């Protein structure tokens, strides 16, 4: 039925991190902005690059590739900050580049394989294959929760 298809439709924003493709639910994305130099904060985790002024709001910015344990990338003017909102917490996610928006259904998503039993937080909630692209769907709540816990 079309009602069922509509209720399970998912739109994802895809982006590049260290030559890999990741995505987030488009409904959590507030805006995409160019790279802005951050103001570092003392005692912050290494993946927290600092804060920026977003129209009068102090926005924490996280290097998402470093947060996910990927190889460090050189930051350039091509980097972008994806501003996300989760449970009324705004966070900037520094990524290499934004790719596109894809529309899927829940049936297109596969659970990620369990790699380590002792991982406290799994940040990948699903994987999807589109043509020859393997796209990892990130669990934004796990990423933002870790930021809130480290900031406290």
Protein Blocks (a to p, Z undefined) as FASTA:
>chain_A
ZZlmmmmpccdddddeehiacdddfklpmbdcddddddddehiafklnbdcdeehiacdd
ddfklmnopacddddfkbccddddeehiacddddfbdcbdcdddfklpccdddfbfklmb
dfbfbdcdehjbccddddfklmmmmmmmmmZZ
